[in-house]
């Protein structure tokens, strides 16, 4: 795997270099030798500190275990909110149905209203869990087959983080997307999610284990200057 990640000096170093050059010229003007030495040093600092756009390019060979692990993470992130809500609905349905049983046992008509409400929550939650199992199995099978195909062709994905666009390319896709098209970013379990705005959980995922700890930290720092940190928020179905 080739990782090319070059980050140039920050603009404030450029300003510091200019002040240092001016100070050296004032202090050392009387001693031509010292003045030339300091002038050479500050001149080097000046050219080193000229800010340039960062250039981050990563070539990542396909790895079945990593790719499938990232897909599971994406799936859990997508359905997390509604899975939690429907789990609470099942608990609530159980409580309501218990109260309904107590009321019906006491021959109170209100118990039938509670019975209807409890069954409504219960069947809605069960319907959602059935949908989740069905859709997750379907997409897991499709994604698994796609990973096997990429692995068969020794595919390598190329990631480029440019100043104005994000670029991604593999054997199936070739994207060049302006940063304005993204909703934001999120870091989950040492994986960076780049979330598109005009899509339902359409995101790109790159992991720390794929590019290394230091380059991953630099990518996050770069992306943080471009996109909003979504924190713990997630899209749910």
N, C-alpha and C positions, 0 to 999 in steps of 0.2 A: 504494500500500500504506500503510495506517495502522498505526502502531505506537504503542501507549500503554503506557509502562512507567514507573511512578512508585514509587520506593523511599524509604521514610521513614527518619528518623534512627534510629540504633541506641540501645538502652536505656542504654548506658554514658554517652552524651552527656547523657541526662536526669539522671543522678547527678552528673555534673560540673557541670551548671547549678545544681543545688541547693547544692553546696558553694560555688560562686562567689557565689551570692546571699547565703549566710550570711557569707562572708568580707567581701563588700562592705558588708554591714550593720554589721559590727563595726568595720571600718576607717574608714568614712566617716560614722559616726553623728554626729560632731561637725561635719561640714560638710553642711548639709542639701541644698545645691544639687548637690554631687558625689554625695551619697547617692542623690538622686532620679534622676540620670543613670544611675548604675550599676544602680540598681534596675530602671529601664526596660529597660536592655540585658539584664540577667540574666532579667528576666521574659520578654522576647522569646525568649531561648535556651531558657527552660523550655518555652514553648508549642511552639517549633519542634522540640524534642527528644522530645515525647511519642510513644512508639513506637506505630505503627499497622501492621496487616497490609499486606504489599506487594500491589500491584495490577498485574498484568502481563497485558495483553491484546494479542493480535496478530491482525491480519486479513491473510491472505496469499493473493493471487490465484494460481490454478493456473498453473504454468509447466511445459510439457512436458519441457524439457531437465532441469530440476532434479528433477522428480518421477521420471523414468526413471533419472536418475543415482543418486538415493537408493534406488530399488528395486534397482539393481545392487549397490549397497553393502550393502543388507540381504541380498541373495542370497549374496554373497561371504562375509559375516559368518556366515550360517547354515551354509554348507557348508564353511567354511574348515578346521575341525578334521578332518573326515573326508576331505576332499580331500588334505590333507597326509599323513594316516595311510595312505591308499591309494596315494599316490605312493611312500611309503617301502616299502609292501608290494610294489610292482612292482619296485623296486630289489632288495629282499630276494629276491624270486622269481628275478630274473635271476642273482643270486649263487648261490643254491641250485641252480638248474638247471645252471649252469656246473660246480659241484662234482659234481652228479649225472652229467654227461657224462664228466667225468674218471674217476669211479669205475666207470661202466659200461664205459668204454674199457679200464680195467684189469681188467675182468671181476669186479668186486666187487659182490656182491648188495646191499650197503648203498646203492649208487647208485640202485637202484629206489625205495628209501624216500625218498631225497632228491628223486628225480624226482616222486614223488607229492606230497610236501610243497610243492615249488616250483610245481607246476601248481595246487595248491589255492590258494596265495596269489595266483597270477597270475589265475586265473579269478574269484576273489572281488573282486579290485581292478577288473578289467575290467567285471564285473557292476555294481559301484557306479558307475563312470564312465558306463556306459550309462544307468543310472537317473538320474544327475545331469543328463545332457544332455536326456533326455526330460522330466523334471519341470521343469527350468529353462525350456525352450522353451515348455512349456504355460503356466506362470505368467507368463512375460514377455508372451505373447500376450494373456492375460486382463487383465493390468495395463495394457498399452499401450492396449487398447480402452477401459478405464475412464478413463484419462487423457484420451483423445480426446473422450470423452463429457463429462467435466468441463470441458474446454477449450471445447467447443461451447456449453455453457451458461454460460460465463464464471464458473465456480464460484470461490468464495472460502472458504478454510478459516479457522475462528476458533479460536484457542488461548487458553485462560485458565489461568493458574497461580495458584490460590487457596491460602489457608492450609490448608484441609482437603481440597480436591479438585483434580483436574486435569480440565479440560473441553476437549473437542474437538468441532467441528461442521463438516460440509460437506454437499453435496447428498445424500449417501448415508447418512451416519452422524451420530449425536448422542450423545456420551458424556459422562458425569459419573462420574469414578472416584476413589474415595478413595485417598490415597497408600499406605495399608496394602496395597492390592491389587497394588502394583508390587514386583518382585524387586529392582530397582535401576536404575542408569543407566550409560551408557557414552558417551564422546566419541570419535568416529572420523572423521578427515578433516574436522574442523570441522562435524560433524553430531552432534546430541544424540539418543541413543537412550533412550527410556523403556521399559524391559522389564517386561511384566506377569509376575506370578508363576505364575498358573494357566493358562499357555498355552505352546505350543512356538514360541518366537521371535515372539510377538505383541508388536510394539513400535510406538511412535510416533516419528517422526523429524522434527526441525526443524533447519534449517541456519543457520549464521552468515550466509551470503549472502542469506538470506530476510528477516532482521530487523535485520542490522547487527552490527558487532563489539561495541559497548558493551552493547546490550540482550542479546546472546547471552551475554556474560560474566556479566551480572546474572542471567540465567535459570539458568545453570550453578551460580552461587553459591547461588541460592535452592533449586534441586533438590538440591544437595549437603547442605543442611540437612534434607532430607526423606528421601532415599533413599541406599542404599549404592552406592558407586562400584565397578562390576564390573571396572574395569580392562580387561585384555586378554582376559578370559574371554568365551566366546560359546557359544551353543547350537549343536550340530551334529547333522546327520542322518547 
